Amino acid sequence: MLLNVIQTIAPDNYVAFTFFIGYIAMLAASVFFFVERGSVSDKWKMSLLVSALITGIAAVHYYYMRDYNLVTGDSPTFFRYVDWILTVPLMCVEFYLLTRLAGATKSLLWKLILASTWMLVCGYIGEAFNPGGIGSTSHSVTWGVLSTLGYLYILHSVWLGEVAKLSESSGSEVVKKGVRALAWFVLVGWAIYPIGYMCMDGGWLSGIMSPEKIDVWYNLADAINKIGFGLVVYSIAVAESSKDLAKS
Ligand SMILES: *C/C=C(C)/C=C/C=C(C)/C=C/C1=C(C)CCCC1(C)C
């Protein structure tokens, strides 16, 4: 199976190659986060489980996306969005879990989940249902802007709003620094996606990147945002757990 895949990916096919390597990396990260649940204290196990789920769900999608791309040569837009709609709300769950001890409510969790779902549904309509041969700019821009509203809501919450305030009041330097690091992921790592979106046919930056390059770009973004994000959560969990241990 493995040999077969390597044989069918041409050496200059970076798109298929990054889908392939993305699959392995997500799978490895998932196993790592899952196993490491054993080395943190009970109240942090859930955070690591969610990290493992995020990369695990992505691994399954990467497996399909690689095949889809190899067979059709196209961008697996549908699988990509199915992946995002499952994994991005789980990243919102991570913010909730990190600030729960400082008093985060279920309503905060639902607001973040709703904003991320809105962002992705609008983005999918903008990408997948674009009428007209090479893509209509007004369609792409309208849905892109609507999607961005959801993005801005999350960005605001983690930098200045509820999530930021809760982490400030958590009384833990580790949580404060960790949430700030994750907020950087949302600001910089997540911004890679709307840039990719704008480079598509009909987008404001169309023509800058070929569709194949956009796939490589998205694959890179996913690796940073899913594995990197999970590693930050992991380091918070480990640091907080060692504090718990020192106390007991
Ligand atoms: C693991 C996957 C992640 C973190 C995906 C994040 C996706 C986004 C932040 C997408 C955002 C978009 C906009 C803000 C506007 C244009 C449409 C999107 C969906 C690409």
The ligand as an SDF file (V2000), in Angstrom:
LIG
                    3D

 20 20  0  0  0  0  0  0  0  0999 V2000
   -7.4190   23.2230   10.6390 C   0  0  0  0  0  0  0  0  0  0  0  0
   -8.1270   24.1640    9.8940 C   0  0  0  0  0  0  0  0  0  0  0  0
   -8.2660   25.5010   10.1700 C   0  0  0  0  0  0  0  0  0  0  0  0
   -7.6620   26.1390   11.3850 C   0  0  0  0  0  0  0  0  0  0  0  0
   -9.0170   26.2760    9.2330 C   0  0  0  0  0  0  0  0  0  0  0  0
   -9.2850   27.5810    9.3210 C   0  0  0  0  0  0  0  0  0  0  0  0
   -9.9780   28.2480    8.2900 C   0  0  0  0  0  0  0  0  0  0  0  0
  -10.2080   29.5960    8.2170 C   0  0  0  0  0  0  0  0  0  0  0  0
   -9.7630   30.5230    9.2830 C   0  0  0  0  0  0  0  0  0  0  0  0
  -10.8840   30.0840    7.0460 C   0  0  0  0  0  0  0  0  0  0  0  0
  -11.2680   31.3570    6.8480 C   0  0  0  0  0  0  0  0  0  0  0  0
  -11.9100   31.9520    5.6660 C   0  0  0  0  0  0  0  0  0  0  0  0
  -12.1100   33.3360    5.6980 C   0  0  0  0  0  0  0  0  0  0  0  0
  -11.8000   34.1580    6.9130 C   0  0  0  0  0  0  0  0  0  0  0  0
  -12.6570   34.0920    4.5440 C   0  0  0  0  0  0  0  0  0  0  0  0
  -12.6280   33.3180    3.2580 C   0  0  0  0  0  0  0  0  0  0  0  0
  -13.1290   31.9440    3.4200 C   0  0  0  0  0  0  0  0  0  0  0  0
  -12.3270   31.1260    4.4450 C   0  0  0  0  0  0  0  0  0  0  0  0
  -13.2640   29.9950    4.8530 C   0  0  0  0  0  0  0  0  0  0  0  0
  -11.1100   30.5480    3.7290 C   0  0  0  0  0  0  0  0  0  0  0  0
  1  2  1  0
  2  3  2  0
  3  4  1  0
  3  5  1  0
  5  6  2  0
  6  7  1  0
  7  8  2  0
  8  9  1  0
  8 10  1  0
 10 11  2  0
 11 12  1  0
 12 13  2  0
 12 18  1  0
 13 14  1  0
 13 15  1  0
 15 16  1  0
 16 17  1  0
 17 18  1  0
 18 19  1  0
 18 20  1  0
M  END
$$$$
